[in-house]
Amino acid sequence: MLMAHPAVLTNLIEQYETLRLLHAENGSDEVRQRMDDVSYTLCVVTGTGDIDTALIAARYQLPGARPGDDSVISP
């Protein structure tokens, strides 16, 4: 399975959380569409079917998210 680059995941998570904090679901059509687009993209890049699962999966894929993750250990 292809995995998104950690920088892409971090950016998408930050965008989603910002939109959610600003209550984008109650905003203009353009803002709601942006939230839908970010949610959809998170689902696609994590291979999930809903935003809650996508956020969990995205965070899990970030370096340092798991104990013993070798991506944060210097050789």
C-alpha positions in Angstrom: 0.0 0.0 0.0 1.3 3.5 -0.9 1.6 5.8 2.1 1.5 9.6 2.1 4.5 11.6 3.1 4.4 12.6 6.7 4.5 16.3 5.7 1.3 15.8 3.6 -0.4 14.0 6.5 0.6 16.7 9.0 -0.7 19.4 6.6 -4.0 17.7 6.0 -4.6 17.1 9.7 -3.8 20.7 10.5 -6.1 21.9 7.8 -8.9 19.7 9.0 -8.5 20.7 12.7 -8.4 24.4 11.8 -11.6 24.1 9.7 -13.3 22.1 12.4 -12.3 24.7 15.1 -13.7 27.4 12.9 -16.9 25.5 12.5 -16.5 25.3 8.8 -19.5 23.0 8.5 -21.7 26.0 9.3 -19.8 28.4 6.9 -20.2 29.4 3.3 -20.5 26.9 0.5 -16.8 27.4 -0.4 -15.7 26.8 3.2 -17.8 23.7 3.6 -16.5 22.4 0.3 -12.9 22.9 1.5 -13.7 20.9 4.6 -15.3 18.1 2.5 -12.2 18.1 0.2 -9.8 17.8 3.1 -11.9 15.1 4.7 -12.1 13.2 1.5 -8.3 13.5 0.9 -7.5 12.3 4.4 -9.8 9.2 3.8 -8.1 8.5 0.4 -4.5 8.8 1.6 -5.2 6.6 4.7 -7.4 4.1 2.9 -10.3 4.7 5.3 -14.0 5.4 4.8 -14.7 8.1 7.4 -13.0 11.1 8.8 -12.6 9.9 12.4 -10.9 6.7 11.3 -8.8 8.7 8.8 -7.5 11.0 11.5 -6.5 8.1 13.7 -4.8 6.4 10.8 -3.0 9.5 9.7 -1.7 10.2 13.1 -0.6 6.6 13.5 1.4 6.9 10.3 3.4 9.9 11.5 7.0 9.4 12.7 7.2 8.9 16.4 3.6 7.8 16.7 4.4 4.3 17.8 6.8 3.2 20.5 9.9 1.8 18.9 9.2 3.6 15.6 12.6 3.3 13.8 11.9 6.4 11.7 12.9 8.6 14.7 15.9 6.6 15.7 19.3 7.8 14.4 21.5 5.1 12.9 
